[in-house]
Amino acid sequence: MAADLELVRRLGEASRGLAVVATTRPDGSVHASLVNAGVLDDPVGGAPVVGLVVRGDARKLGHLRRSGRAAVTFHSGWEWVTVEGPVRIAGPDDPLDGLAASALPGVLRAVFGAAGGTHDDWDTFDRVMADERRAAVLVEPARVVTNG
């Protein structure tokens, strides 16, 4: 699994953190969208996870809450890797067991950084994240599928 996650890191960097996340709608159909994502250590357990930040009013967040699962695909050229697994959500509307509410800004920053993001004004970043009720989605790598 560690080698597969190194591939995720490499392809994530090559694609500037762009990935496709897929989950399901209530009718069972697939909901997919382009996001920024990356590998980081789980803020509670410490094991590597794939993280992404989602607006609090995004439909995908509701789908992820309901389904509890996601698949995240990274690619560069014709090389690709998909991480599938259960999700855990940390946000103002989704308290995460073991994570203090005061730690949420740091988790959002860590996910943003893992996805290749940088910022010149972290106070503004934190304020925007709070105003938009953004949540960190953490995907546990239960299965990693690759074309390699």
N, C-alpha and C positions, 0 to 999 in steps of 0.2 A: 504493500500500500504506500509506503514512503516514497518509492521510486515513482509511482503513479502521481503522487502529489507534487513531486519535483517537476514532472511533465506539466501538470496544471500550472505551477508557478511559471515555468518557462514560457508556455503558450500564453498565459495571462499577461506576462511582461511584453511579449512580442505583439500582442493585440491591444496593448495599452489598457488592459483591464476589461475590454469589451467581451461580453459573454451573452449567451441566450439562456434565460431561465424559463423552465416549463413547469407548470402545475396543472391541476384540473379544475374545471368549473363544476358547479353543482350537478350539471347534467352529464358529467363524465367526459365532456370534450376537453381538448387540450388548450390551455392558455399559455402562450409563449410571448416573451418580450425581451428586448435588448436592454442589458443592464451593465453596470460596472461591478466587477466582483474580483475577489482574490482570496488567497489562502492566508489564514492567520491562526494563532492559537486561540482556542476557545477561552473566553474570559472567565469561565467558571471551572471547567475541568482541565484545561490546558492542552488537550489533544488538538491536532490540526483540523480545521473546518474550512469550508468555503463560505465567505461572508459577502453580503450585499446590503445596501441601505435602500429602504423603500419608503416613499411618502406615506404618511398615515392615511390618506384618502385614496390610495391606489387600489384598484380592484384586485390586483395580484396579491396584495397583503391579505385581503379577505379570503381569497382562494387558498393562500398558504395557511392561514389560521384554520380553515375548515379541513383541508386535506391533510395537513401536517407533513407533506412530502414535496420534494422538488428535484428537478434534474437541471444541472447547470453545465452548459457546453462551451468550451473555449476552443478556439482554432487559430491557426496561423498557416496560411496557404492551404494545402490539402491535409495537413496534420491536425487532428482534433482529439479531444478527450472530454468525456462527460462524467460528472460526479453526481450520483443519485443517492438520496437518503432522506431520513426524517429531518424536519426543520425545528429549530427553537427560535423564538422571537423575543427580542429585548427592545422595548420601546415604552413610551409614556402610557400607552394603552395596553401594554403587554409586559407586565413585570416578569422577569426571569428569575426563577428560584436560584438563590445563591449569589445574586448580583444586586448590590445596593442601588437604589434609584440614583444616587449621586454619582455612580460610576458610569451611567449611560453616556454622557458626553465623551468620555474616554474611549468607550467601546465604539461609538460611531466614528470617532477619529481613527481608531485602529483599523476598522473595516475600510474606511475611505482610503487610508494609506496603503492597505494591502491591495486595493484595487488600482493603485498607481496614482492616487490623488495627492495633491499638495495644496496648501493654503497659506496665504500671507497674513491672515487675520483670524486666528482660531476663535476669538470671542464672537466675531460675526458669524463664523461657521456654526458655533454652538447655538447662537440665537436663532439662525435660520432653521437648523435641525429641530429645535424645540417648537418654533412657530409652525412648521410643517408637520409636526408630530411624527417625525421620521423614526423608523424602527430598524434595528439591525436584524437581518435574517441570517441564521447560522445553519448551514447544511452539513450534516454529519456524513462523511464519505462511507456509506454502507456498501456501495458498489462503484467501481471506477471502470469505465469502458473506454477503449481507445482503438484507433485504427492501426496502431503500431505493433 
